[in-house]
Amino acid sequence: MSLRIIDENIYLNNTVISKKTFLEHDVVEVVNIEKEHINDFYKLKNSDICNNIEIYCDTDNYSLNLLKEDDKTFITKIIGVLNEKKDISSNIYNELIFKEFSNIGDIEVCADDDSNNLNILLSTQLRDNESIHESSTKIDSAYQELLKKFF
């Protein structure tokens, strides 16, 4: 298993999944992993992933982001909590998350408000022996814990 950059190509195992867009930038962004590559992507461990890469995986329910710089890989899930019919102001929402729920175990929790939604960002550092799937599962558990605290 590997995620690596060779010349202008970004490879997941032996398959080109994207091309480098900006050759001068330190961090390479890959905007979305195609569905046929998701299972292999989730099996990757920290040592399988090259440095200076950022990946976005969007699904219907959340967005999973991976960033690896300086041999540290961070996994973040962004989950929409409230939609346009906001029952709470974004300022109160951000304050609530910051004061009450900034960490659940080793998962960091942040509020994020875009133009239409109030989102929760749950983030953790990928350990060397941990797969993206395992890290994602930890984030899901923290999210469920957060929901229990909300309701």
Sequence and secondary structure as in RCSB ss.txt:
>XXXX:A:sequence
MSLRIIDENIYLNNTVISKKTFLEHDVVEVVNIEKEHINDFYKLKNSDICNNIEIYCDTDNYSLNLLKEDDKTFI
TKIIGVLNEKKDISSNIYNELIFKEFSNIGDIEVCADDDSNNLNILLSTQLRDNESIHESSTKIDSAYQELLKKF
F
>XXXX:A:secstr
  EEEETTEEEETTEEEEE S SS SSEEE    GGGHHHHHH BGGGB SSEEEEEE SSEEEEEEEETTEEEE
EEEEEEE SS SS HHHHHHHHHHH SEETTEEEEEEE SS EEEEEEEE  TT BHHHHHHHHHHHHHHHHHHH
 
